[in-house]
Amino acid sequence: MGTETSFTIQRQHTLNALQQAVGGQSQACCAPINGFGMFGWFFEGQSGASDAMQGNLRYGLAYLGHMIDQGFETAFAVVQGSQPPLVCLKTWEPGEAEPPWPAQTWSLIHHHEQEHRHGF
């Protein structure tokens, strides 16, 4: 299996895992855990885009997908019992220490598995 094919499969697996974690609820609230990691994908070419650092499931999928594409390490976790689901998104540079999760009770933590580096 080629590197690009494996990358695409792993990327889609992570995005599917996020959808499954929130039961497909589009009103799930997704946000970066520390307000960092917000890059141009949200602001470039999107008229009327706000500067909000959080959004719904669509936002979470776009955020994780973009960060995976850029080669960042990524993970997400769902706050246990939250309704609608509250999802924390985490990204960090390859080779750096993983940032800690906020003090919450998590029902799921999912790390994107990057068998082959992409983007760097």
Order of alpha helices (4+ residues) and beta strands (2+ residues): alpha-beta-alpha-beta-beta-beta
